[in-house]
């Protein structure tokens, strides 16, 4: 019995030591990122940056661009995040107007084009993210695949189109913004653009809740065609997914995928250092090589970038769009689309 009692005391002592170790405070600085960039890129950033800066504990929450904005706005009185990493300039512009962002001019600021910089240094483009037409290459021969935006509206694709839910997606908002802003520029009204979106709704089988599930459903042939962004498609293809894409000759919206310092975030110094690193030449090359991000910097030698970057730069036709109109009218347009078009099946 004495032996059993001694053994029990040993177990209790060991448990107490383990509990004490578990309660020991992590001395690292926690750095919280809100981002739509997905697990692959966010894990790459976390592990690489922590290896370079062992004093920092990088944490992240992956959500849609609109969801990042909504969360930051809800937390405005008590910010939890340090860095907003990823999303189109249109949504960052709303964040700037709502005073959710703090000014910071990173060391690499002059290496990105002027149009990729907020006038008050509240956000800066890190990557250029094109949107395009995507299809299941095992089910759709390349010669029969849609090549232009209007091709997606052909009768043969009715019920075979899947669309990421536009209310939560910066990519889809950029595509819708292109359609509607072009309508305003060319006709003086968004009516023609809304009619196009109504016809797209009639083709759409489902509005999918996130980008990962969207790609999975296309691969499983639950739908054959979608509109989506380049990095996700290239990542899926690298894993063997039968996906192909086409950049429409009429132009593709190219998202200035930005980064910003959260106003009032708990760790501003560590956040600034992370932003400096994210836009560094080394980090831009790493993102291009490992996560298929097209660098926003214009001073990187093409020879030092992956071959796919040169191919995309050759084939991509950036859409000519008045993004100022899209930024100003975007929220109202999406409200109209959600209330009057979504799920109507093309009915007026």
N, C-alpha and C positions, 0 to 999 in steps of 0.2 A: 504493500500500500504506500509505504514511504517513497518507493521508487516511482510509483505512478504519480504521487503528489509532486515530486521533484520535476518529473517530466511535464506535468501540467503547468507548473510555475515557469518552466523554460519556454513553453509555447506562449503563455501570456506575455512574458517579457519580449519574445520575438515579435509578437503581434503589436506590442506597444511601440517597439522600435520602428516597425514598418509603418505604423500609423503616423508616428512623428515625422518620418521621412516624407510621407505623403503630404503632410501639412506644411512642410518646409516651403517657404515662399520662393517662387522662381525669380531669380535676380534679373532676368532679362527684361528689356522694355517691350511690352506688348504693342504691336502695331496692327490695327484693324483696317482691312481693305474691303470696300464694297465694290463689286465688279460683275459685269456680265460676261467676262472672258472665258468662263468654263474651267472645269477641273484641270485639264491638261496644262494650260498656260499658268493658271494660278498655282498649281503644285510646283511647276518649274520655277516660278518666281520665288515662292516660299523657300524651297530647298537651296536654290542658288544663292539667294540673298542672305539666308541664315548661315551658309557656309562662309560667305565673305564677311558677315557681321554677326559673329556668335553672341553678341550682346543684345540682339534683337530677336523677338519671337513674332514672326509674321503669321497673322491670322487673317482669314478671308471668309466672306459670305458671297456665294455665287447666286445672282438673280438677274432678271431682265433689266435693261437700261431704265425703263420707266419705273420699275420697282425700286431701283436705287434712288432715283429722284424722290419718289413718294416717301421712302423711308427716311431720307435725309431731311425732308421737309417736316415729317412727323417728329423728328428728334431735334429740331432746330434749337429748342430751348435747352437741350441737354445732349449735345452731340456725342455719339458713341464711336463713330468711325474717324479714322485719321486721313485716309486717302480715298478719293473716288477715282477708280481705275477702269476706264473704258466706257464707250458710249458716244453717240454722235454729237457734234457741236450744237445742234438744235436743242437737245435736252440739257447740255451744259449751260447753254445760254439762258434757259429758264432757271437753272440753279443759280446763275449769277444774279439774275433779276430778283430772285427770292432771298438773296444774301446768304446763300448756303456755302459759298466758296470764299476762300481767303486768297489775297494776291500772293503769288510767288513766281519769280522768274528763274527757272532752272538754268543750270550752266549751259545746257545744249539749246537754249531757246532760239538763238540765231541760226541754227542748223535746219529749222523747219520753215516752210514758206510763211509769209505774213498772214495769208488767209487761214493758216492753222493755229494762229495765236489770238487769244482774246485781247481786246484792246486794252483792258486794264490788268493784264497778266493773271487772269483768274482761271484760265485753262489753256492747255497746249496740246496739239496733236502729237500722238506717239506713233500711230500706225495709220495706214490708208486701207480701209476695208471695203472692197467692192461688193456689191450685190449683183446677182445674175440669175439666170434660169438654170435650174438643176433638174436632172432626171435620172431614173434608174437605167443604167447602160446595159444591163442584162435583159431588160424587158423592152427597151425602146432603141431601135437601131439609130445610129448617129444621123443617117440621112433623113430620118423621119422625125427627129427631135425638134422641138420649137427653138427657133433662133432669135425671134423678135418678141417683144412684150405682147404684141397683138396675137402672136401665134398661140399663146396660152389660152386665148379665148375661142379657138376653133372648136367646132362641135366634137371632134374626136377626143378631146381631153375633158369633156364634161363628166364630172364625178370622179375624175382621176387626179385632181389637183388638191394638194394639201398646203395649208398656209399656217405659219406660226401666228399665234394670236397677236394682232397688231397693237393692241392696247398696252401690252407689256414689253414689246420688242422694238428696240431702236432700229434694227435692220428693216423691219416691215414699215415702220414710220417713215424711214428714209425713202423707201420705194413709193409708198403712198404720197409722200410729200413731193417727190419728183413728178408723179402723174398730175397732181393737183396744181402745183406751181407752174408747170408747163401750160396747163389749161388756162390759168390766169394770165400768163404772159402772152399767149397766142390768141386768146379770145376775150380777155377782160373779165372772165368769170370762171369759177371752179366747176361749173355745171358739166362740161364735157368730161372732166376728170372723174367726177362722181358717177357719171354714166358708165365710164370704163370700169370703175370699181364695182358697180352694180353687176355688170356682166361677169367680172371675176368672181363675185360671190355666187353667181349662178353655176359657175364651173366647180366651185369648191366643195369637196366632200366633208372637210373637217378643218376647224381652226385649232391647231395643236398647242398644248400648254407650254412647251419649251423646245429649244432647238435640238437637244439631244434626242428627245422622243420623235421629233420631226424627221431627223435623219434615219432613225430606226424604222419608222413606218414606211419611208420611201424604199429602204433596203428590203423590207418584208413585202413590198408591193401592195401595201394597203392604199397607196396612191403612187402615181408614177412620175409626177411633175410637181415641182415647188419653185418658189423664189426664195433664195437664201444667200448667205454670205460666203466668201471664198475660204476663210480659214477653217471653218467647220467641215466643209466639203473635202478639203485637202487632207485634213486629219483623218476623216473617215476613210478616204481612199487609201491612205498610207496603211490603214489596218485591214485592207482587203475589200472594203465595201464597193459594190458595183455602182459607182456614181460618176456622172459626167456633167459638164456644165457648158454654157454658152454665154459669152458676153455679147449682148445685142449690139448690132452696128449703130443703132440710133443712140446708144449711150447707156452706161450703167451709173447709178448713183454711187459715189465713192465717199464713204463716211470718214470724216476726220475723227478717228478714234482717239479720244482725248484722255487727259489725266488732270486732276486738280487736287489742291489742298483743301480739306474740309474746314470751314470756318468754325473755330472754337473746339476743334478736335483735341483730344487729351494729350497727344504727343507730337506737337508741331515740328520740333527739331528733327526727330527721327523720321517723320513723314517727309520733310523736305529732302533729307538724305536719300530716302527711297525713290522719290521722284527724280532726283538727279541721276540715280543709277538706272532707272527704267529707260531714260532717254539717252543713256550713254551709248557710244558706238558698240561696245562689247555686248550690252544687253539687247540692243536692236538686232545685232547679228544672231545672237542666241535665240531670240524670239522668231526670227526668220527661219533659222535652221531647224528648230525643234517644235515650233508651234505655228508655222506658216503665216506669220504676220508680216505684212508688207511695210517696211520702214517708212516713216514720215520724213526722216532726215534726208536731205538732198546732197549731203557731202560724203556719203559712203560709196566707195569704189564698187562698181558693178562686179568686178572680178572677185571681190571678197564676199559676195552674196550667193545664195543657192541659185541653181539654174532656173528653178520655177519663178523666181522674182523677175528674171530677164524675160521669160516667156510671157508672164502676165503683163509686164510693162509693154511688150510688143503688141499684145492682142486687145488689151483693155482700151475702150473708148469712154473716157469720163463724160457723163451727161452734163450738158450745159443747162444749169438750173439756177434760178434766183433763190438761193437758200435763205435769203433774208425774209422772203414772203413765207416760205415753209416754216421758218422758225417762229414768225409772228403769228401765223394762222394755224399752226399745227394742232394745238389743243382743241380749238374750235372745230377744225376739220374732223378730228378723230371722234369728237362727241357726235357730230352729225353722222359720220359713218356708222358708229355703234348704234345709234338710235334709229336710223332710217334705212340702212342698207344691210347690215349684218344679218344673215339668216333669212333674207327675203327671197333668195333663189332667183334674183334678177327681177322680181316684181317691183314696179314703181310704187 
